[in-house]
């Protein structure tokens, strides 16, 4: 029993350390094409984030985007519009912000990528 409690404690600690980064991936369930464009809304605690950099790429590796296609900044509604998307293959969006010396990241990858997506920073961001 003590061993289980110790393992749960270690698992909780690891989860807390990973809390500064959030991301998701939607596995490919079809070979459907990507839309020609996508609107990404970056939110924190339900509100859109202004002037936030968002990167569109082919994948996320080592905590950041790889195969970068484009980087845009959000408008007053917290949105960016990526146009002329590649018609096939996985696409990812990534954003990060530095708050009080801590780097917070959020990302999402999907194939096909949705025409509209809300990229949310977790509740752990101050």
MOPEPE-V692450 format. One record per helix or strand of 2 or more residues. SS is the DSSP state (2 for helix, 1 for strand). FROM is the first residue (numbers start at 0). TO is the last residue. If there is no record, write none. Layout:
# MOPEPE-V692450
SS/FROM/TO  SS/FROM/TO
This chain:
# MOPEPE-V692450
2/1/19  1/20/25  1/36/43  1/46/47  1/52/60  1/63/72  1/78/82  1/90/98  1/101/109  1/115/120
